[in-house]
Amino acid sequence: MSTNIGSVSDQRAGGAGPVLDIEHLRVTFATDAGDVYAVKDVSLEVNPGEVVAIVGESGSGKTVTAKTILGLLPETAISSGAVLINGNNVISVSAAKLREIRGRDVAMVFQEPSTALNPVFTVGWQIAEGIRAHAKHGGAGKVSAKEAKERAIDALRKVGIPDPETRVNYYPHQFSGGQKQRVVIAAALALNPGLIVADEPTTALDVTVQAEILELLRGLRDQYGTSIVLITHNMGVVADLADRVVVMYQGDVVEEASSRVLFAEPKQDYTKKLLAAVPHLGRNSASAGMTERAHQGGKVLVEAKNLTIEYPGRLGSPAFKAVDGVNFTLSEGEVFGLVGESGSGKTTIGRAIAGLNKTTGGSLKVLDYEMLNLKERTFKPLRKQIGFVFQDPAASFNPQLTIGECIAEPLVIHTKPTPAQARQRTRELLESVQLPAAYADRYPHELSGGQRQRASLARALILNPKLLIADEPTSALDVSVQAKVLELFKEIQAEFGFACLFISHDLAVVDILSHWVGVLYKGKMVEQGLGNQVMGNPQHDYTKRLIASLPVPDPEEQARRREEFRAVLGA
């Protein structure tokens, strides 16, 4: 089974010019409040077989630039300049010509594979759809359903999907998050485009799956000469994969250099600031210099003994054990970091502590209350002592309420304050999380992602809880905003003295905040100890794999770590 890779490779090898040439691109959005200049004057090129990373914080214009390459801008956008792919200006070509270019010359890997894939069609049908749509233009005539399916299977095999002959008939929901991302990449590869635009392809993935996706993209470049435009805010990913880096800020390119030069000798202040904000495993560790567990003499707020949480099976299928015999304690004033890949049981434990999931076996004591056979009536008085920071604040805020009303809601429910008292307390907390008090009158959609996450933290703290559960609170934030939120979290934790269960798959973030770290794998606690011991001298093979797969913002160090990762995988 062959896919016409040869012709594409020959085309790229024979072409002397760049695969992509952007010249003086400007993009303006017409809004009720006036024109918004998203991209001001951007020029860049991508050569055959080159990986170019476009980095910058949210709102810098990197995603708008990426969408322009494929002609995916909304009708409200006005663009000028030139975006040349194989001599065709994407901005000015006809709609029919644009359809020919998409998929054949350039393809896109979107940030969220769940929304990029149609849930009612098999993945094989979706990959084959692009093959059939472009076959006629390529001069191959009509492609039979059998041939299209064979090429879809070949594309799935190329991206490492096991048993592609069977899985080609699976629906998107039958794949894990990392596998869905591979399917999206397979769909992009099916027509062997010279250029792939990858928009945050690893943001929602845990570190082990992320390392596998990066290895896959690197293989595409090395084996097939595919050029890649990588849009990301993860500087570790950039150090791992990119040949050249373009830094954007407020719609302009402020710096451009090879990956090694940019990381070693950044010239612009903004670039220096961006790199300084990147968390690096082993630096600024909360447990640095500690030789024994802190807060051992304090009161134990959470104690799990042989904790088991099972979800019943459906239609005769067996029960699923999400948490399997876990033991740990969390004392007052302590930050306990819980790490592990998706599906390891981290969030399930966090939700069980908050009384949002029921336990099915063992013992879980929260504030001296046994959660096994939980009764809401008796647990309710304790809820005001537990705060919860959700992963996605946009989904956890009521869009019909102001930020002030959202933050005050727990206070109103549990303590019945006067409106004046509620307003006063809300404004105090907004200022403590470094938001202007006037933001109380704004609605959630009027705040940025980082601002919403701060407001979410304010809501969790409004009742002065003894215990805070933070579930991936920084996963969707860019590095500069993440650094601010982490610094703020450390300050507030020191000020209020609450205990915290900090759940994350980002080991560098956990290392910055946590005194004690537990590692979960398939529902079991495989390792726990001081952060510096677990990160610096891991004992379990899975922990070693986690740490080896974490990209660091240093190309030379990352090259060494990549070999370590391969060695760990081969072991």
Buried (B, 14 or more C-beta within 10 A) or exposed (E): EEBEBEEBBEBBEEBEEBBBBBBEBBBBBEEEEEEBBBBBBBBBBBBBBBBBBBBBBBBBBBBBBBBBBBBBBEEEBEBEBBBBBBEBBBBEBEEEBBBBBBBBBBBBBBBBBBEBBEEEEBBBBBBBBBBBBBBEEBEEEEBEEEBBBBBBBBBBBBBBBEEBEEBBEBBBEEBEBBBBBBBBBBBBBBBBBBBBBBBBBBBBBBBBBBBBBBBBBBBBBEEBBBBBBBBBBBBBBBBBBBBBBBBBBBBBBBBBBEBBBBBEEBEBEBBEBBBEBBBBBBEBBBBEEBEEBBBEEBEBBBBBEEBBBBEEEEEEEEEEBBBBBBBBBBBBBBBBBBBBBBBBBBBBBBBBBBBEBBBBBBBBBBBEBEBBEBEEEEBEEBBBBBBBBBBBBBEBBEEEBBBBBBBBBBBBEBEEBEEEBBBEBBBEBBEBBBBEBEBBEBBBEEBEBBBBBBBBBBBBBBBEBBBBBBBBBBBBBBBBBBBBBBBBBBEBBEEBEBBBBBBBBBBBBBBBBBBBBBBBBBBBBBBBBBBBBBBBEBEBEBBBBBBBBBBBBBBEBBEEBBEBBEEBBEE
